């Protein structure tokens, strides 16, 4: 059996539910203008999922979940690089007792679920399901097998979580329609592209490389970059997630509401950030926070990328961040005014 069609007509969730109900084995490939995806099922259970719009490495998954330290991960990656047998990173970490097999499988299940949830949000594009043998272990016919879940993930469980999250997002997107609701609506200031570009242009002469972070809840999310290496530095920046509960210079600057500059001290959050950015360890770094009155805020991290070149003054970045923050607050105020005018129009 082979199936093909458009996601506008058959959603991925419907297709996966059908495959699970009939215990099918094979591979679903997805494509749209800006991304591709793949889901592999064995007897209806999901054993592998990947999306070009989610490019989080397996190592960063383990570090972000606190299962291994950046130092332990670096050692395992070095052993993997030197080994001639092509052993997988997960197997190396389990063999060295860095993590247990149960922890490995749990991390794989969580990541697989997140990828499927992201793919279920696609409302346009094409899908194709092809029957194909999927071994219980070893080669399953995909390019990257590090995220293969040996026992598979219950498809209905993943789909239920995906539908719940999408329902919550839809409910949250409904605009407030009463004065009290408008006044108490949670602040969600957005960062416009032109604001980001202007801020990064002003930061470029001051640092060898820099990362713009947006505060969302208890995390700092990468939103833009300047000077990062690689073929897709913007994607590297977007992968950054720093928990503010974890010790780091970013978390400290946000808590103290003050800029910081100097050599990076050894902290878990600092090591996580450097592992995500890659490249040599910097000799000096700076962090400039700008918290908004409505909640959230911006943080700029910059360093010398190991070049020992002197960094610029933090005052210039503070002015640039203040300008960006004011633009975000202005946009939020305009949105609330639009909600107010729209709600008034509904009054008898």
Residue, then its C-alpha position, 0 to 999 in steps of 0.5 A: x500500500x502506498x498513499x500520497x496527497x496534500x496536507x490541506x485534504x488529509x492532515x498528518x494526525x489523521x494519517x498517523x492515526x490510520x497507520x496506528x489503527x492498522x498496525x502499518x510499517x513504513x515511512x511518511x515523507x512530508x514536504x512544503x515550500x520551506x521544510x521537509x519532514x519524515x516519520x517512520x512507523x513500525x507496527x503503527x508505533x512511531x520509531x523515528x521523526x525528523x524535521x528540517x525546521x527542528x535541527x536540535x542535535x542529540x547532544x544538545x538535547x541531552x545537555x538541555x535536559x540535564x542528563x549529561x554535562x557539556x564536559x561529558x558530552x565533549x569527551x563522548x563526541x571526541x571518542x566518537x570522532x576517533x572511533x572507527x566503528x561508527x558507534x552512535x553517541x547514545x550508545x557511547x554515553x550508555x557504555x561509559x555510564x554517563x546515562x542509563x539506557x532508560x534515560x536515553x530512551x526517555x530523551x528519545x521519546x520526548x524529542x520524537x514527540x516534539x518533532x511529531x507535534x511540530x509536523x502536525x501543525x503543518x496545514x499545507x504541503x504534501x505527504x507520501x506514505x510508503x510501505x517499507x521494512x523497518x527492522x527492530x534494530x539497526x538500519x531503518x532506512x533513514x539518514x540519521x538514526x541517533x533518534x531512533x526509539x527502539x521500542x517505539x512511541x505510542x502514536x495515539x499518545x503523541x497525537x493526543x498531546x499534539x492536539x492538546x497543545x494546538x487547542x491551547x494555542x488556539x484558545x490563547x490566540x483569541x483576542x480579549x473582548x471585555x475591558x477587564x480581559x483587555x487590561x489583564x491580558x498577558x503581555x506578549x511583546x514581539x520583536x519585529x525583524x527590522x528592530x532586530x536588524x537595526x540592533x544587530x547592526x549597532x552591535x556588530x562593531x562592538x563584538x566578534x560575535x553576538x547573540x540576541x535573546x528574547x525572554x519568554x517565561x523562564x527561558x531566554x530564546x535565541x532570536x538573532x546573531x552577528x558573527x556566528x560561523x557556519x553555513x546557517x548561523x541564524x539557525x544556530x541562534x534560533x536553537x539556543x534555549x537558556x533556562x534562567x533557573x540555571x546559573x549563567x551570566x545571562x541569568x545573573x544579568x537578568x536577575x540583577x537587571x544590570x550589564x556584565x563584562x569580563x571572563x566567562x566563569x565556569x557555570x553550567x549555563x555558560x558551558x551550555x551556551x558555548x557548546x551551542x555556539x561552537x568555536x574557541x572559548x572566548x577570553x572576554x564576554x559581555x551581557x546587556x539585559x533590557x527588561x520591559x515594564x510589561x514583562x519579558x525583555x531582551x538580552x544581548x550576549x557578545x564575546x571576542x570569539x577567542x580572538x582577544x580583541x577588546x570589546x566595545x562599551x556596554x553603554x552603546x548596546x544599552x541604548x540600542x536595546x532600550x530603543x528596541x524595547x521601546x519599539x516592542x512596548x509601543x507595538x504591544x500598546x497599539x495591539x491593546x488599543x486595537x483590541x479595545x476599539x474592536x471590543x467597543x464595536x461589539x457593544x450595543 
